[in-house]
Amino acid sequence: VQFVESGGGLVQPGGSLRLSCVASGFAFSWYGMSWYRQGPGKEREFVAAITDGGGSQNYADSVKGRFTISRDNAKKTINLQMNSLKPEDTAVYYCNRQPPHNSWGQGTQVTVSS
């Protein structure tokens, strides 16, 4: 099982980024998928989730209305569109399946700063 995240970077407050995660090593379309993040000095926290077919999503209250999770089962990829970014969104972002596998990717760094 492997997850490879990409798309992070440095962005000003109010800006946008689109993260991607390519998964491999398991039957991707059978699993719900999630994004998590870990900010400086903080525990890893849940950000967003999407069901196996993509028909239902749920979000942490802190990102609701700003972030959108999506998936492409043919490409074994999930995405996270992040709009109206805030400094408190600064973190390393990870993807994993549901329930989480014990193998995590390296994540992608998102820094929101002016």
Helices and strands as residue ranges (DSSP letters): E 2-6, E 9-11, E 17-24, G 28-30, E 33-38, E 45-50, E 57-59, E 67-72, E 77-82, G 87-89, E 91-97, E 108-112
